[in-house]
Amino acid sequence: MKKIIVSLTAASLIVASAVAADKGIDIVTTGQTALYYQTVGTNATGAADLLDKDASQANVGVQLNLDADLKNDFTFGSQLTYLGTTGLEKNLVSNTMQNVGTAVSTASIADEIALTQIYVAKKIANTTVKIGRQELPMALSPLAFSEDWNVFKNTFDAALVVNSDVPNTTLVGAYVGKSNKHADLTNFTDTTARSEAGAATVAGTAYMVTAQNKSLPMSTITASYYTMANIGANLVPGSDIGANAIWADVAVADKSLPMGLTLGLQAGQITPDSTLGAVALADTTAMGIKAAVKPADALTLTAAFTSVSGDDAKVNVAVKNVGTGVKTPLYTQMVLNQDAIALDNNTFMLKGVYSLGTLGSVIAQGTSTTAGKSNLFNRVAGVENDCTDLELLYTVKAAGVDYLAGFINQSFSEANAAKMDSLNAVRVWARYNF
């Protein structure tokens, strides 16, 4: 972490407000640099093989965070993001995981830099107000959050209020406007709710209230409520429906529990208006349970089960992050199985993490999903297409750099029209935080 002293005149170019003074402020700089590669191959007719250029994507990226104390309990934060390929598309990959704009490679540096965060925060007693472009954590916003699986996290245009006046309780209120999702970090668009009818944009207001309480021994209880307006006009012109959602999570952990036992319970429901135009919509209910133990200092074992409802007579909304339409908050979420677990299914997960000390950790995890006919992400519409997802990951930190290498295999009980019933993926990245 470095500290740069700049005049208020120079700082105003970043903060976007001119301040006539000669004092100056401290801007603290942090950030990260990343190299990211992923290749996905399937057995579909004519599909490219694993590791082939046409099946591979990569990025080289740098993020620079500039944070400042503006005095009087005001703070400022910003984040500049560079995303490029360093020419990898010439011989190793055909696309990128993320872009600034839509081009794989560009001739102008201006087309490779995005302002992914810029906000001002004010603290008043035990309340903090944060307004602007920012990250939202899944722990406090389980249905609209910044995901960390890609090269860099997605961010939101939002207003956030956090209060801690109530003992052992954190209260959060948020207005969530738009998100840059993941593909193009410069393109901030309406949040989306994934459904069988497609991705329904949330063109109206979206509000969230969360309460997190730690009063009960060994327990952290988190409950969130969302209300969203003007959904689905992109799917059915003229429609203006609303939706409410609730999500609750209970985490139990304490050093006194045997073998480092931890427990988790989660449940939620998404309740849209009854119809989208002439299309009948169903409520979607989800629940989950997990348990983890440490039978040895180097070994952690986790088992989890989640279930998401489905109504074959109506259109269903998937339990997915409305900020991206990609990941779920479910306990059985792994590297690539989100499309199988988000709607109309029962899923079991087993996971083992073995620590090798300074040599890193090995993670073996797998899910078995029994899918119903309304499972939105089945490869065969209207067919009960079960999915098995097996993943082997290796993580290590060496010379200050974090590394991940992973292999993922998915198999399906039914083949689609392209005769695809198997998928393999390799993901490798290196990340240095400074």
N, C-alpha and C positions, 0 to 999 in steps of 0.2 A: 504494500500500500504506500503511495506517495502523496505528498501534500504540496499543492501549487498555490502560491500567493498571487492573486491577480487583482487589478484595480476594479472598482465597482463599474467603471465605464466598460471594461472588457467583459465583466461578468454579465452585464445587462444584455449582451448579445445572446447569451445562453438563456438567461432568465426571462428575456423578452420584456424587460421593464427598465427604464433609465433611472438611475439613482444618482443624484448629484452629491457626491461626497468623495473625499480623498482617502478614506480609511481603508477600504479593501476587505475582502473576505477570504476565508480559507476554503479552497475547493479540494476535497479529498477524492482521489482517483483510485478506482479498483476496476477489475474486469476479468476477462477470460479470453483465451484463444482456443480454437477447436479444429480438429481434423476429423471428418465424419465420412464413413463409407457404408453403404448397404447394397446388397444384391438379393433379388428374389427370383426364384425359378419355380415353375410349375410343370406338370405333365400334360398341360393343355395342348391340343393340336396346334403345331406351329409356334409354340412359345419358346422364347430364348432360354438357353440353359443357365443354371446358376453360374455366376462369375463372368458370364458373357457381358460385353460392353452394353448391349441393348437391355440387359436385365439389371443394370447397376446404376447407382446414384452416389454422388459425393459432394462435399462442400469443404471449403476452408473458410473459417470465420474468425472475426475478432469483435469483442464487445468492450466498450469503454464506458464505465459509470462515472459520472461527475456529480458529487453530492456536496452541498454547502449548508452551513448554518447562517441564516439570514438575520439572526438576532431576534429578540422579542418573541421567542418560541416559534419562529417561522423557520422551516427548513425547505430545501429545494433538492430535487433529484432529476437526473436526466441520464439517458443511455443512448449512445451511438453504436450502431451495429453495422459491421462490414461483412458481406457474404460474397464469396467468389468461388472459383474452382481451381485457380492456379494452373489452368490448362488441362486439368484431368479429363475433361470431355473430349480431348483430342485422341486419346487412346485407351482409357480405362472405363469411362462411364458415358452414358448418353443423356443423363439428366441430373438434376440436383434435388436434394431433400428440401431445401428452402431457397427462396430467391428474394432479391430486392427488385421488384418489377417482375416481368414474366420471362425474360431471356435467360438462357443457360449461361451465356457469356456476353459481356458488353464491352464496348470500346471506351466508355466514359466511366470514370470513378464515381461520378455523381449518381450513376445508375446502380451502384453496388453498396450504397450507404443509406441507412434508414434511421430515423429518430424513433426508437422503439419504446422509450419512456421519457416523459417530461411531466413533472408534477410539483405542486407546492403543498406543504403540510403545515398545519398550525395546531399547537398543543395548548389547550385551555384546561387547567387543573388536571383531571383524570380523563379528559376527552381529547382525542386527536382527530382532526379532519384532514383528509388527503384528497386532493382534487387534481385530476389530469390523467395522463397515460401511465399505466402502472400494471404490476403483476397482482393477481389475486390468488391466495393460497387455497389449496383444496381443503385444508383442515377447517377453514372458516367459510368456504364457499364451495360446497361439494358438487354443485351442478353448473357452476360457471367459474372455472379455475385455469391457472396457467400450468400447462403440461411441460414436463422436463425431459421427455423422451427424444425430442428432435435435436438438431444442432443447437438451437436456442429456444427459449420459452416464448410462447405467445403472450401478448399483453392486451389490456383493455383500456378504452376510454371510460373512465368511471369516477364516481365520487364515493368516498369511503369514510365512515365515522366509526371510531372505536372508543368504547367507554369501559372503565374499570371501577366505577363507583361502588357497585354492588360487591360485597366480599366474595372472594373466590370465583368471581364471574366476569367474563368478558362479553360485552354486548357489541354487536357489529351491525351497522346498517349500511346499505350500498345501493347506489343507482348505477346500473350497468348499461352503458350505451352500445359501443361497438367493440369488435375484436379483430385483430389481424390474423387470427387463426394460425396456420403454419406455412402454407405454400408461399405466399407473398407477404413479407413482413411490413410492407408499406401500405397494403390495401386493408384499411379498416372498414369493415362492413357490419351490417346488422348481425346480431347473434342468431343462431339457427337451432331449431328443434328437429331432430331426426325422426322421421315417421315412415310408415309404409308408403305414403303418398309422395315421399321425397323430403328434401330438406326445407322445412317451413321457416321463413325468415320471421324474426321478432322485430317488426318495424316500429312498434310502439314502445312505451316505457317498460322497463324491467327493474323491479325492486327486490331486494333481499334483506331479510332480518335474521341474524344468527345469535344464539345465546350458547356460551360454553361455560359449564359449571364444574368445579372441582371440590364441592363441599362434601360429597360422600367419600368415605375412606376408600382408597385404592382406585377410585373411578373418575373418569373424565366423560361428561355427558355433553354432547353437542347436538343442537337442534336448529334447523334452518327452514325458513319459509320464503318462497319466491312467488311473485305475481308478475305476469307478462301480458302485454296487450298487443292487439293488431298483429296476430300471427296468421301466416298462411295465405296472405293476399297474392304472393308470388305463385302459389299453386292453384288457387281458385280466385281469379280476379273479382274484386268487390267484397270478398269475405273479410270480416273483421272480428275474429274470435279471440278469446282470452284463455289463459291457462294459469292454474296455480300448482305449486309443487311443494311438498314437504320432505325433509330428509333428516333422519336422526341416527346418531352413532354413540355407542357406549363402549369405552375402552377401559379394561380392568388390568392393572399392573401394580406389582409391589414386590420389593425385595424379599419379603417374608413368604411369598408363595413358593411352593415346592418346584424345584427344577426350573426356576425362572419363568413360571407359567404366566402367560398373558392371554386375555380373552377379549373378544370383540363381538358386538351385536350391531347390526345396521338394518334400517327399514326406511322405506319412502314410498311416496305415491305422486304421480304426475296426473293432474286432473284438467284436461282441456274442456272447452265448451262442447256440448253434445254433438254438434255437427260442424263440418267445414264445407260451406255451401250445402250440397245435398249429400255429402259423405258423412256417415255416422262415425263418431270417434269414441274410443274406449278409454277408460282410466287404466293407467299402468301402475302396478304395484310390484315392489321389489323388497327382498329381505336377504340377509346374510348372517352367517356366524363363522367365527374363526377361533382357533386356539393355537398357541405356540409354546414350545418347551425347549429347554437347553439341557439335554441329557449329559452333555459334556461341555467343557469350557469352549471348545472349538466348533461345536455343532449346535445348530438351531433347526428345529423341525416345526413346520406349520401345516395345519390342515384347515380347509375352509369349504363352505358350501354357500352358494347363492341361488336364488330363484327369482325369475322375472315373469310376470303374467303375460298372457296373450289372449286375444279374443278373435276367433276365426271369422266372426260375423261382422266385425268392425275394423276400422283402421286404427293401429296402435302407435303410440309414441315410444321411442326407444329411450332407455336410461343412459343418456350420453351427455357429455359436457356441451352445453349450448354455446360456449365460447369457441369451440372448434368442430364439434360434431364427430370427434374421434374417440377419445378415451371415456371410460366409465369410472364412477367412484366405488365400484364393487370390489369386495375382498378378493375375488377370483381374477381380477385384472392382472394380466402378465404382459409380456412384450408385444405380442401380436394377436391376442385372442379376442379383442374387444368386439369385433363384428359378430362373433358367435354368442357372446354372453349378454348382450345388451337388451334382448327382447325375447319373450316366449321360450324359456329354457330353464333347465336345472343343471347346475354345474358344480362338480367337485374338483378341488385343487389339493395337491400335495406338493410341499416345497421343502428342500433341505439346503442349508447354507453351511459350508465347512470352511473354517478359517485356516489358512496356511501361515498365519503370522505376517511377517514382512513380505512373504511371497504372494500375498493376496488372498482371495476367497473364490471358492467354486460354488456355484448355485445350480442345482438341478430342480426343475419344477415342471409340473404337468397338470393339465385340466382335461376332464372328460365332460362334454356337454351333450345333454339329451335335448334336442330341439323340437319344438312344436311346429305346426304348419304355418303359424303366423310369425315365425322367426324372420325378421326383416332381412337379415343378412345371409340367409340360406342361398347357396349357389343354384338351387333348383326351387323356383317359386311354388309355394303350396305343398311342398314335400317335406316330410320330417327328416331333415338332413343333419345328422349328428356330427359333432366335431371333436377330434382329439388333438390337443396342442402339447407338444413336448419341447422343452427349452433347456439348453445347457449354456451357462454364462460363466465367464471368468473375469474378475475385476482385480486390479492391483494399482497401487500408487508407488511410483518409482521416480526419484529425482524431482519430486514435487509435481509430477504429471500423473493424472488419473487416466487409467486405461480400461476399456471394456471390449471384450470379444464374446460374441454370442452366436449360437446356432439354433434355429427354430425349425421344427417340423410340424406341419398340420396335415391331417388326413380327414376326409369326409366320407360319410356313409353312402352318399349319392354323387355321381358325376354330373357336371353341368353340360350344356349343349356343346361346349368345346372339349368334352371328355376329360375335364379337369377334376380330380378328386384328391390331389396331393400338392402340397406347397412346401418348399424349403427356403430358408432365408439365412443370410449371414450379415451380422451387424458388427462393425468395428469402429471405435472412436478413441481419440486421445484428447484430453482437455487439461489445460493449465490455467489455474486461477491465480490472479495476482492482485 
